[in-house]
Amino acid sequence: MTPECDVRKMKRRRRWTAFNVSRKGQNWESLYYPGEAALGFIALYEADHSREWLVAAGKALAYLARTRAGLSTVPADHWALMATARLLPYSDQIASTVSREELVQHAAQICNSILHDQFHGSAATGIDGAFDAMGRTAPAATRLEGLLAALEFLPKGDLNERIEVAVERGIAFLLRAQVVSGLYAGGVPGAVRTRARDSSEVRVDYIQHALCAWLRYQKYYRVEEASFVTEKGDRSKQKGVVFLRERKLGAGQPHT
């Protein structure tokens, strides 16, 4: 079976939920599969303009929105936020599947839950702007990706303003976490707290998540000046590559 046929078979399922697989005799549920699948369906639509892909994406996000409706706390589903941002420009084509209002309300629920979990404190403590006590970088970066995607479509107002503040603090947290000297200069560790298991580990996925957050931030704010780490470990500026809006973000204490 080709990948396209496999996806079409998946699309025909009436009930959208997190995908369960058997792992050591236990059911394991992934939070992210429905949102990722929706984003993939939208990408397929943009490639061949077949409306059925939009309907499939709408069904996936509609299931998430309806099963989470009315809940005060929902998962930090950044994939659903990114998929919603991509789907809303085509919402008139899937109005019978899910309404724009449902999608926006679901996105607002996710954003509020993410904002509730962000840490507040002095930048000197290392975890201001993070989303867990260990200051893990990948969860922070993925949440920032989702929040930045939501800013593309949420109406102006209190939630939008709170997201912008949280994004500034989150981006600053990631910048402080970046290694600025030594063999791994430019890399991003798994966490900033030294007692965290992955605080001394630099992996490609940690770097990739941070880069995606920084680039989405750059695209949203259209900044023209960058702060980046040189081979000597100091910070220099360069036009065209942007990770920092210096008028609002302080670099704080870098990770070494």
C-alpha positions in Angstrom: 0.0 0.0 0.0 1.3 3.4 -0.9 1.6 6.2 1.7 -1.2 8.1 -0.1 -3.5 5.0 0.0 -2.7 4.5 3.7 -3.6 8.1 4.5 -6.8 7.9 2.5 -7.8 4.8 4.5 -7.0 6.7 7.7 -9.1 9.6 6.5 -12.2 7.3 6.1 -12.4 6.6 9.8 -15.4 8.1 11.4 -13.9 8.7 14.8 -10.8 10.8 15.2 -8.8 10.3 18.4 -5.2 10.0 19.5 -3.6 6.9 17.9 -3.2 3.9 20.2 -0.5 1.4 19.9 0.5 -1.6 22.1 3.7 -1.0 23.9 4.9 -3.7 26.3 1.3 -4.9 26.7 0.0 -1.4 27.5 -2.0 1.0 25.5 0.0 4.1 24.7 -1.8 7.3 23.5 -0.1 10.0 21.6 -1.4 13.5 22.1 0.0 14.8 18.8 -1.1 12.4 16.0 -4.5 14.0 15.2 -3.0 17.5 14.9 0.0 16.3 12.9 -2.3 14.3 10.6 -4.5 17.4 10.1 -1.5 19.5 9.1 -0.4 16.7 6.7 -3.9 16.7 5.1 -3.7 20.5 4.5 -0.3 20.1 2.9 -1.7 17.4 0.6 -4.5 19.8 -0.3 -2.1 22.6 -1.1 -0.2 20.1 -3.4 -3.1 18.7 -5.4 -6.1 20.9 -4.4 -8.4 17.9 -3.7 -11.1 19.1 -1.3 -11.3 15.7 0.5 -8.0 16.5 2.2 -9.5 19.7 3.7 -12.5 17.7 4.9 -10.2 15.2 6.5 -8.3 17.9 8.3 -11.5 19.5 9.4 -12.8 16.3 10.8 -9.6 15.7 12.8 -9.7 19.2 14.3 -13.5 19.1 14.8 -13.1 15.9 16.9 -10.5 17.5 19.1 -12.5 20.7 19.5 -15.7 18.9 20.4 -14.2 16.4 22.8 -12.4 19.2 24.6 -15.3 21.7 24.6 -16.1 23.1 28.0 -13.0 21.8 29.7 -11.0 24.3 31.8 -7.7 22.7 31.0 -6.7 21.0 27.8 -3.4 19.5 26.5 -0.7 21.8 25.2 -1.5 20.6 21.6 0.8 22.8 19.5 0.2 20.7 16.4 -3.5 21.5 16.6 -2.7 25.2 16.8 -0.4 25.1 13.8 -2.9 23.0 11.8 -5.7 25.4 12.7 -3.7 28.4 11.4 -3.2 26.6 8.1 -6.8 25.4 7.8 -8.7 28.6 8.6 -7.9 30.3 5.3 -9.9 27.5 3.7 -12.7 27.4 6.3 -15.4 28.4 3.9 -14.8 25.1 2.0 -15.4 22.9 5.1 -18.2 24.9 6.8 -20.4 21.9 6.9 -17.6 19.9 8.7 -16.5 22.3 11.4 -17.2 26.0 11.9 -14.5 28.7 12.1 -15.9 29.6 15.6 -15.3 26.0 16.9 -11.8 26.0 15.6 -10.9 29.4 17.1 -12.6 28.6 20.5 -10.6 25.3 20.7 -7.4 27.2 19.9 -8.2 29.7 22.6 -8.6 26.8 25.1 -5.2 25.4 24.2 -3.5 28.8 24.5 -5.0 29.5 27.9 -3.8 26.2 29.2 -0.3 26.9 27.8 -0.2 30.4 29.3 -1.2 29.0 32.7 1.8 26.7 32.8 4.5 29.3 32.0 6.9 30.0 34.8 7.4 33.6 36.1 10.4 34.8 37.9 13.8 36.5 37.6 15.7 35.6 34.4 18.7 35.0 36.7 16.9 31.9 38.0 17.1 30.4 34.5 13.6 29.2 34.0 11.6 32.5 33.6 9.6 31.9 30.5 9.9 28.1 30.6 6.9 25.8 30.9 8.2 23.3 33.5 10.3 23.3 36.7 13.3 21.8 35.0 13.4 24.4 32.2 13.2 21.9 29.4 13.8 23.5 26.0 11.9 21.3 23.6 8.5 21.6 25.4 9.0 25.4 25.6 9.9 25.7 21.9 6.9 23.6 20.7 4.5 25.6 22.9 5.9 28.8 21.5 5.4 27.5 18.0 1.8 26.9 18.8 1.3 30.3 20.4 2.9 32.1 17.5 0.6 30.2 15.1 -2.4 31.2 17.1 -1.4 34.9 16.9 -2.0 34.6 13.2 -5.7 34.2 13.6 -6.9 35.0 17.1 -8.8 38.3 17.3 -7.2 41.3 19.0 -7.9 41.4 22.7 -6.8 40.2 26.1 -5.8 36.7 25.1 -3.8 38.0 22.1 -1.9 40.5 24.3 -1.1 37.8 26.9 0.2 35.5 24.3 2.5 38.2 22.9 3.9 38.8 26.4 4.4 35.0 27.0 6.1 34.6 23.6 8.6 37.3 24.4 9.5 35.7 27.7 9.6 32.2 26.1 11.9 33.3 23.3 14.2 35.0 25.8 14.3 31.8 27.8 15.4 29.8 24.8 18.1 32.4 24.0 19.4 32.1 27.5 19.5 28.3 27.2 21.6 28.4 24.0 25.2 27.3 24.5 27.5 30.3 23.9 31.0 28.9 24.2 33.0 25.8 23.7 32.6 22.8 21.4 28.8 23.0 21.4 28.5 26.8 20.9 25.2 27.5 19.2 23.6 24.2 20.4 20.6 23.9 22.8 20.6 21.6 25.8 17.5 19.6 26.8 17.1 21.6 30.0 18.6 24.4 31.9 18.4 23.0 35.4 21.6 21.1 36.1 19.7 18.4 38.0 17.6 17.6 35.0 18.5 14.4 33.3 19.1 16.0 29.9 20.6 19.3 31.0 24.1 18.3 29.7 22.8 16.8 26.5 22.7 18.6 23.1 20.6 16.8 20.5 19.4 17.6 17.0 15.8 17.7 18.0 16.4 20.2 20.8 18.1 22.5 18.3 15.4 21.9 15.7 12.6 22.8 18.0 14.3 26.0 19.2 15.1 27.0 15.6 11.5 26.4 14.5 10.3 28.7 17.4 12.9 31.4 16.6 12.1 31.3 12.8 8.3 31.5 13.4 9.0 34.4 15.8 11.0 36.1 13.1 8.3 35.6 10.5 5.5 36.9 12.7 7.3 40.0 13.9 9.4 40.6 10.7 12.5 41.6 12.6 15.4 42.7 10.5 18.3 42.4 13.0 19.7 39.2 14.6 21.7 38.3 17.6 23.6 35.1 17.2 26.5 33.2 18.7 29.9 33.4 16.9 32.6 30.8 17.0 34.3 32.9 19.6 31.3 32.6 21.9 30.2 36.2 21.8 27.0 37.7 20.4 27.1 39.6 17.2 24.4 41.2 15.0 23.6 40.3 11.4 20.9 41.6 9.0 18.4 39.0 7.8 18.7 36.3 10.5 16.6 37.2 13.5 16.3 35.6 16.8 15.8 38.6 19.1 14.0 41.9 19.3 16.4 43.7 21.5 14.0 46.5 22.3 12.0 44.0 24.4 14.1 40.9 25.1 17.1 40.8 27.4 19.7 38.1 26.8 20.1 37.3 30.5 22.7 34.8 31.6 23.7 32.4 28.7 24.0 28.7 29.1 27.7 27.6 28.9 
